[in-house]
Amino acid sequence: RVEFLPFPVYCRAQPFCTRNIPCAVKLLRSATAGVKFSPTNTSFPCAMMYRVAVALPAAHPSLSLPSSSKDTLRQRSFSPPISARGVRHCRPVVASAAVTDTRSEKVPFQGELLNGKTSFAEQYWIRGYEVEPDQTASVISMGNLLQECATNHAVSLWGKSEELGFAVAPVMAENNLILVMTRQQLQFERYPKWGDLVEVETWYQQEGRLSARRDWLVRDGLTQEKIGGGTSTWVMVNMKTRRLSKIPDAMRDEFLPFAPDPPRFGLGNAASKLKLPELQMPAQFEAPPQVARQTDIDMNGHMNNVTYIGLAMEAVPGDVLDGMQMWQVEVDFKAECMAGDTIECHASLTEIPEVMGAPGGAKAVLHVVRKCTGHDCKELVRMRSVWKPKSA
């Protein structure tokens, strides 16, 4: 029988290195009949992808192919656009009896439009570098996955702008417009663990003349149990003037067919309506000053929104929230931060609004992240985090 193996082949001694590709090719040719190779990705010299058509005999004793979990991650990292993929996924063939797969038989799908193209969903494995010491994913990791899903949603609808370098609707590119997040709220009943499969669904809808919202649902990829969600508010900004702009009628006409009707809400209609109070200084807790790094800057040219959450959390001593995990976080983005800016982070314990319906034993912390030049400080982010006992 003939199988197509859409993943890299490599020698067991030195995996992930391109100099092993010829070694693996030689081994496959000596172990199989009728092997054909064609490179499917030549833009990543340290991770060339080969499409292998193999008439499979008994496994060669010197050959090792990746486990399905590794195959999936590599496919996700270097897969072509959705429209060009053809078959979404298949069960990889493991040619070495020594390789065992401890993961589920389910293979993550890599993105598809749902509900008449009014939402987009994608699945991800939780990887080792995305978890905390207790092997559960951090809120930072989950925030990055939600951001990745939102970006891929935009790419699936409009592709990438050659001029701007990221996903944007043509009508936005023509008018030098981008959408900028001004508020985000995330809530997780539980966090997935290392090796778990999660499914993220996202959609957007208009809110008035000046703003739009994007929501998310996060589910267990195997059971479809809802484990979290989020909502966010976005405004239109002119890239040249850096000023707010109304949403053009042409853009509204282009966006509406892809928005759910009636509206859907990831956290409920009133979830993002609570106003965050100003943190009174001096605060109870303060983190050492930090300098924004080049690696904190995203493709929009400023600090990534998820990075702010991590910075704000630095102001809370570990012993204050020992034995707790973040249940909900609300963030107001006030101003931009660039590489080289000096950042101060402050926090104080605060009351939990009753309307939140927080779990018993929860604690709330009010945060501020500021950009300072000498004694002159400007508020970048205002945030409230709510923490619940890990046993809750």
Backbone torsions as a table, in degrees:
resi	resn	phi	psi	omega
1	ARG	NA	154.9	-179.1
2	VAL	-109.0	130.6	177.6
3	GLU	-121.0	143.3	172.9
4	PHE	-100.6	123.5	-176.6
5	LEU	-108.9	98.5	-174.7
6	PRO	-86.3	57.6	177.4
7	PHE	-152.5	165.3	-177.8
8	PRO	-69.3	149.1	171.5
9	VAL	-108.9	149.7	-177.5
10	TYR	-157.5	161.4	177.3
11	CYS	-83.3	145.9	-175.2
12	ARG	-62.3	-33.4	-173.1
13	ALA	-65.4	-41.7	-176.0
14	GLN	-137.2	77.5	-179.8
15	PRO	-67.3	162.2	174.0
16	PHE	68.2	14.8	-179.6
17	CYS	-116.5	135.4	-175.5
18	THR	-65.9	-24.2	-179.7
19	ARG	-70.1	-10.5	176.9
20	ASN	-87.8	-11.8	178.8
21	ILE	-58.3	-50.9	178.3
22	PRO	-59.2	-35.6	179.0
23	CYS	-62.1	-46.8	-178.6
24	ALA	-67.1	-39.1	177.4
25	VAL	-59.9	-45.0	-180.0
26	LYS	-61.8	-42.9	-180.0
27	LEU	-63.8	-43.5	-179.8
28	LEU	-64.4	-39.7	-179.9
29	ARG	-64.9	-35.6	-179.8
30	SER	-77.8	-22.2	-175.5
31	ALA	-98.4	-13.6	-175.9
32	THR	-132.5	164.3	176.2
33	ALA	-108.7	140.7	175.2
34	GLY	69.4	37.9	179.6
35	VAL	-81.2	132.7	175.9
36	LYS	-125.2	134.6	-178.9
37	PHE	-120.3	139.7	172.2
38	SER	-144.7	124.9	-179.7
39	PRO	-67.1	132.2	178.2
40	THR	-108.1	-5.9	177.0
41	ASN	-153.7	114.9	-179.4
42	THR	-116.4	7.9	-177.5
43	SER	-90.7	-6.4	178.7
44	PHE	-120.6	89.1	-171.0
45	PRO	-61.5	-20.1	179.9
46	CYS	-97.7	6.6	179.9
47	ALA	-153.6	54.8	-179.0
48	MET	-62.1	138.4	179.7
49	MET	-104.6	133.8	178.2
50	TYR	-121.5	136.5	173.7
51	ARG	-95.1	119.7	-171.0
52	VAL	-115.1	122.0	173.5
53	ALA	-102.0	114.2	-170.1
54	VAL	-125.5	132.4	166.0
55	ALA	-88.1	105.7	-163.8
56	LEU	-80.8	119.8	168.7
57	PRO	-97.1	-160.3	172.6
58	ALA	-64.9	150.5	-177.0
59	ALA	-62.8	137.3	176.7
60	HIS	-73.3	133.1	-175.6
61	PRO	-64.3	-19.7	-177.5
62	SER	-98.0	1.3	-173.0
63	LEU	-105.6	137.0	174.9
64	SER	-132.4	127.6	175.0
65	LEU	-108.0	155.4	-176.0
66	PRO	-63.2	153.7	171.8
67	SER	-67.9	162.0	-175.0
68	SER	-62.1	-30.8	179.6
69	SER	-65.9	-41.9	178.5
70	LYS	-69.2	-38.7	178.4
71	ASP	-56.7	-45.4	-177.3
72	THR	-60.7	-42.7	-179.1
73	LEU	-65.9	-39.4	179.7
74	ARG	-68.6	-40.6	176.7
75	GLN	-58.8	-42.4	-177.0
76	ARG	-65.6	-37.6	-175.7
77	SER	-69.4	-34.2	-170.9
78	PHE	-124.2	19.2	-178.0
79	SER	-74.7	151.7	178.6
80	PRO	-74.2	173.7	179.0
81	PRO	-56.3	155.4	-175.2
82	ILE	-55.0	-41.9	-175.4
83	SER	-66.0	-18.1	-175.4
84	ALA	-108.0	4.0	-172.1
85	ARG	-79.6	-29.0	-173.3
86	GLY	75.3	-125.5	-179.7
87	VAL	-63.7	132.5	-174.0
88	ARG	-69.7	-45.6	-179.1
89	HIS	-158.8	162.1	175.8
90	CYS	-148.3	166.1	178.4
91	ARG	-84.6	112.3	-178.8
92	PRO	-61.1	150.4	178.0
93	VAL	-95.1	126.5	178.0
94	VAL	-97.5	118.4	-172.9
95	ALA	-92.2	-0.4	178.8
96	SER	-117.0	125.4	-179.7
97	ALA	-66.2	-18.4	-178.1
98	ALA	-77.4	-16.9	-177.8
99	VAL	-87.8	125.2	177.8
100	THR	-115.5	144.1	-178.7
101	ASP	-110.2	114.1	-178.9
102	THR	-94.0	-1.2	-178.1
103	ARG	-89.0	174.0	179.8
104	SER	-66.4	157.8	175.2
105	GLU	-67.3	-17.7	-177.7
106	LYS	-73.9	133.9	177.3
107	VAL	-106.0	131.8	-177.4
108	PRO	-60.9	136.3	171.0
109	PHE	-82.9	154.1	-167.4
110	GLN	-104.7	23.9	174.0
111	GLY	118.6	126.9	175.7
112	GLU	-154.7	148.4	175.9
113	LEU	-80.1	137.3	-176.0
114	LEU	-124.5	170.3	171.7
115	ASN	50.9	52.0	-179.6
116	GLY	65.7	35.6	179.9
117	LYS	66.3	21.5	178.9
118	THR	-96.9	0.3	172.3
119	SER	-151.9	168.3	-176.3
120	PHE	-138.0	138.3	-179.7
121	ALA	-132.8	149.2	-179.5
122	GLU	-149.4	151.6	179.6
123	GLN	-117.7	149.9	-176.7
124	TYR	-142.4	142.6	165.1
125	TRP	-80.0	144.1	172.0
126	ILE	-84.2	117.4	-173.7
127	ARG	-93.7	164.4	-173.3
128	GLY	-59.3	-35.4	-178.0
129	TYR	-83.5	3.6	178.9
130	GLU	-103.2	5.1	-175.5
131	VAL	-115.0	161.8	178.0
132	GLU	-92.7	180.0	-177.6
133	PRO	-55.0	-27.3	178.8
134	ASP	-86.7	10.7	176.8
135	GLN	68.3	20.2	172.1
136	THR	-105.7	148.5	-179.4
137	ALA	-63.6	143.6	177.6
138	SER	-84.5	162.8	176.0
139	VAL	-63.8	-28.2	176.9
140	ILE	-65.1	-45.7	178.9
141	SER	-61.5	-43.6	-179.4
142	MET	-66.4	-39.1	176.4
143	GLY	-60.9	-38.7	178.0
144	ASN	-66.6	-38.5	178.6
145	LEU	-66.0	-40.2	177.9
146	LEU	-63.5	-40.0	178.0
147	GLN	-65.4	-40.5	178.6
148	GLU	-62.8	-43.4	-180.0
149	CYS	-64.2	-41.6	179.0
150	ALA	-62.6	-42.8	179.3
151	THR	-63.5	-43.9	180.0
152	ASN	-66.6	-31.5	174.4
153	HIS	-60.3	-47.5	179.7
154	ALA	-63.7	-40.9	179.2
155	VAL	-62.8	-39.8	-178.9
156	SER	-64.8	-27.0	-179.6
157	LEU	-89.2	-41.8	-170.3
158	TRP	-127.2	-5.9	-177.3
159	GLY	73.9	-171.1	-179.4
160	LYS	-101.7	142.8	176.7
161	SER	-78.2	124.7	177.9
162	GLU	-65.1	-32.9	-177.3
163	GLU	-79.7	-45.2	-175.2
164	LEU	-87.0	-27.3	177.2
165	GLY	89.0	2.7	176.4
166	PHE	-143.0	175.5	-174.3
167	ALA	-70.6	127.6	179.5
168	VAL	-158.6	143.6	177.7
169	ALA	-66.9	145.2	-179.4
170	PRO	-54.1	-40.7	-178.7
171	VAL	-65.1	-28.6	176.4
172	MET	-72.9	-43.6	179.8
173	ALA	-61.1	-39.8	-179.7
174	GLU	-63.4	-28.7	-176.9
175	ASN	-107.3	13.1	179.2
176	ASN	56.6	40.0	-177.1
177	LEU	-109.1	144.5	171.9
178	ILE	-136.2	157.3	174.4
179	LEU	-95.7	131.9	-178.2
180	VAL	-121.3	131.5	179.9
181	MET	-74.8	129.1	178.1
182	THR	-109.6	-18.9	-179.0
183	ARG	-153.6	144.5	177.3
184	GLN	-146.0	141.8	176.3
185	GLN	-136.7	127.7	-179.9
186	LEU	-123.2	146.8	177.6
187	GLN	-145.2	131.7	-179.9
188	PHE	-131.1	121.2	175.4
189	GLU	-72.1	-34.9	172.2
190	ARG	-153.1	158.6	-179.9
191	TYR	-106.3	140.5	177.2
192	PRO	-66.9	158.3	-179.4
193	LYS	-101.7	167.7	177.4
194	TRP	-53.3	127.4	179.8
195	GLY	90.1	-9.0	178.9
196	ASP	-72.5	154.9	175.2
197	LEU	-102.0	126.3	178.2
198	VAL	-120.7	149.6	177.7
199	GLU	-118.6	128.2	179.3
200	VAL	-114.6	126.9	174.8
201	GLU	-115.4	139.2	-178.6
202	THR	-139.7	154.8	175.9
203	TRP	-156.3	166.4	179.1
204	TYR	-132.4	160.9	175.5
205	GLN	-158.1	155.6	-177.2
206	GLN	-78.5	146.9	173.8
207	GLU	-131.5	95.6	179.7
208	GLY	74.9	-164.9	-176.4
209	ARG	-86.0	-21.3	-171.6
210	LEU	-110.0	-13.1	-171.9
211	SER	-139.2	165.8	174.9
212	ALA	-137.1	164.3	177.1
213	ARG	-127.9	150.0	173.7
214	ARG	-126.9	133.0	-179.4
215	ASP	-120.1	160.3	178.3
216	TRP	-137.4	150.3	165.0
217	LEU	-122.7	137.9	177.4
218	VAL	-118.4	126.3	-178.0
219	ARG	-124.9	156.8	167.6
220	ASP	-65.0	126.3	-174.7
221	GLY	-67.7	-18.0	-179.2
222	LEU	-98.9	-43.3	-175.6
223	THR	-97.8	-13.7	-175.7
224	GLN	67.2	15.3	174.6
225	GLU	-68.5	134.0	176.3
226	LYS	-73.3	125.8	179.3
227	ILE	-116.1	-9.6	-179.6
228	GLY	-176.3	179.2	179.0
229	GLY	-170.8	178.7	-178.8
230	GLY	-164.7	164.3	175.6
231	THR	-145.9	156.6	-177.9
232	SER	-153.0	154.7	177.3
233	THR	-116.3	136.9	-177.1
234	TRP	-128.8	145.2	175.6
235	VAL	-123.6	157.4	179.6
236	MET	-87.5	130.7	-179.2
237	VAL	-127.6	136.6	174.2
238	ASN	-79.5	122.6	-174.8
239	MET	-65.0	-29.5	-177.8
240	LYS	-79.5	-42.6	-177.0
241	THR	-93.8	-16.0	-175.7
242	ARG	59.6	29.1	179.0
243	ARG	-112.7	158.3	177.9
244	LEU	-64.0	149.6	179.5
245	SER	-139.3	148.8	173.4
246	LYS	-69.0	153.4	176.6
247	ILE	-74.9	117.9	-178.2
248	PRO	-61.8	149.5	178.9
249	ASP	-59.2	-39.1	-179.3
250	ALA	-62.8	-36.5	179.1
251	MET	-71.1	-40.9	178.0
252	ARG	-60.4	-42.3	179.0
253	ASP	-63.4	-34.7	-179.6
254	GLU	-75.9	-33.1	-175.7
255	PHE	-81.4	-35.8	-170.9
256	LEU	-56.6	-39.5	179.8
257	PRO	-61.1	-19.4	-178.2
258	PHE	-104.0	9.9	178.3
259	ALA	-104.0	140.2	-178.8
260	PRO	-66.3	143.9	177.2
261	ASP	-140.6	113.6	6.3
262	PRO	-72.0	166.3	-178.0
263	PRO	-60.5	149.0	175.1
264	ARG	-115.2	151.8	-178.3
265	PHE	-132.8	126.8	-178.9
266	GLY	-70.5	-29.4	-178.5
267	LEU	-128.0	11.4	-175.9
268	GLY	99.9	152.8	-172.1
269	ASN	-62.7	-34.4	-174.8
270	ALA	-95.1	5.9	-170.8
271	ALA	-61.4	-39.1	-174.1
272	SER	-101.0	17.8	-175.7
273	LYS	-93.7	-9.8	-177.6
274	LEU	-75.4	133.9	179.3
275	LYS	-85.1	134.7	178.3
276	LEU	-84.9	126.5	179.8
277	PRO	-73.3	158.6	177.3
278	GLU	-76.2	137.8	177.3
279	LEU	-75.2	124.9	179.2
280	GLN	-80.6	130.6	-179.9
281	MET	-100.4	147.3	1.0
282	PRO	-74.6	147.9	-178.9
283	ALA	-85.1	166.7	178.8
284	GLN	-68.4	-36.5	-174.1
285	PHE	-129.0	149.9	-179.7
286	GLU	-147.2	135.9	176.6
287	ALA	-93.8	154.2	174.5
288	PRO	-58.9	143.7	178.1
289	PRO	-56.5	145.7	179.0
290	GLN	-129.1	161.2	177.0
291	VAL	-114.2	127.3	179.3
292	ALA	-60.5	130.3	-175.8
293	ARG	-93.6	159.6	174.7
294	GLN	-59.4	-34.6	-178.0
295	THR	-74.1	-8.4	176.2
296	ASP	-85.1	-9.4	-173.3
297	ILE	-89.5	133.7	-178.2
298	ASP	-98.8	-172.2	-174.6
299	MET	-70.3	-10.9	174.5
300	ASN	-86.2	-4.0	175.5
301	GLY	89.9	8.2	176.6
302	HIS	-136.6	175.5	-177.7
303	MET	-60.6	136.4	-179.0
304	ASN	-66.5	144.0	-174.7
305	ASN	-61.8	-35.0	-179.5
306	VAL	-68.5	-31.1	-179.8
307	THR	-61.2	-36.5	179.2
308	TYR	-59.4	-39.1	-179.0
309	ILE	-62.3	-44.8	178.2
310	GLY	-62.5	-40.4	178.1
311	LEU	-63.7	-44.6	-178.3
312	ALA	-61.6	-36.3	-178.6
313	MET	-67.7	-21.0	-178.6
314	GLU	-65.2	-20.5	-176.8
315	ALA	-80.0	-10.6	-177.0
316	VAL	-99.7	116.4	178.9
317	PRO	-59.4	144.0	-178.0
318	GLY	-59.4	-35.9	-176.9
319	ASP	-70.1	-20.2	178.8
320	VAL	-68.7	-38.2	-176.4
321	LEU	-113.6	25.7	-179.6
322	ASP	-60.2	132.6	179.8
323	GLY	79.4	13.0	-179.0
324	MET	-123.2	161.6	174.3
325	GLN	-134.7	152.3	-177.2
326	MET	-67.8	124.0	177.7
327	TRP	-93.6	-42.2	-178.4
328	GLN	-148.0	147.8	175.4
329	VAL	-140.1	134.5	175.3
330	GLU	-118.6	133.8	-176.2
331	VAL	-132.6	128.2	169.6
332	ASP	-105.6	122.5	178.7
333	PHE	-94.6	117.1	-171.6
334	LYS	-99.7	-36.3	-175.1
335	ALA	-156.1	167.0	-178.3
336	GLU	-85.2	154.5	174.1
337	CYS	-128.5	134.5	-178.6
338	MET	-114.0	164.3	177.9
339	ALA	-59.2	136.0	179.8
340	GLY	95.5	-13.7	177.9
341	ASP	-68.8	142.5	175.2
342	THR	-86.9	131.0	-172.1
343	ILE	-120.1	136.1	172.9
344	GLU	-117.6	139.5	-179.7
345	CYS	-125.1	127.8	-179.0
346	HIS	-129.6	156.0	-179.5
347	ALA	-157.0	153.5	175.0
348	SER	-146.2	148.8	172.6
349	LEU	-65.7	146.0	-176.7
350	THR	-145.4	173.1	179.2
351	GLU	-81.8	154.4	178.3
352	ILE	-97.9	124.1	176.7
353	PRO	-57.9	134.5	-176.2
354	GLU	-61.0	-32.6	-176.7
355	VAL	-64.0	-18.5	-179.4
356	MET	-68.2	-31.3	-176.6
357	GLY	65.1	43.5	-177.1
358	ALA	-66.7	152.2	178.1
359	PRO	-63.4	158.7	178.5
360	GLY	-62.0	142.0	179.4
361	GLY	80.5	7.3	-177.5
362	ALA	-74.3	153.9	174.8
363	LYS	-126.5	149.7	179.3
364	ALA	-121.5	145.6	179.9
365	VAL	-130.1	133.1	175.3
366	LEU	-100.5	131.6	-174.3
367	HIS	-122.6	156.2	167.2
368	VAL	-141.7	138.0	173.3
369	VAL	-115.6	125.4	-175.5
370	ARG	-124.2	148.4	172.1
371	LYS	-100.4	124.0	-172.6
372	CYS	-123.1	137.7	169.8
373	THR	-124.8	102.2	-172.2
374	GLY	66.5	-125.0	178.5
375	HIS	-95.6	1.8	-179.3
376	ASP	-93.9	112.6	-176.9
377	CYS	-120.0	142.9	178.8
378	LYS	-123.7	132.9	-178.4
379	GLU	-72.0	125.2	177.6
380	LEU	-98.2	-45.7	-174.4
381	VAL	-141.3	136.4	170.4
382	ARG	-116.5	132.2	-170.9
383	MET	-143.7	146.6	171.4
384	ARG	-127.7	124.0	176.8
385	SER	-112.3	139.2	178.0
386	VAL	-117.9	128.7	-174.0
387	TRP	-117.7	139.6	177.8
388	LYS	-120.4	155.3	176.1
389	PRO	-59.4	142.4	-178.1
390	LYS	-62.5	-22.7	178.9
391	SER	-80.2	-13.7	-175.7
392	ALA	-74.7	NA	NA
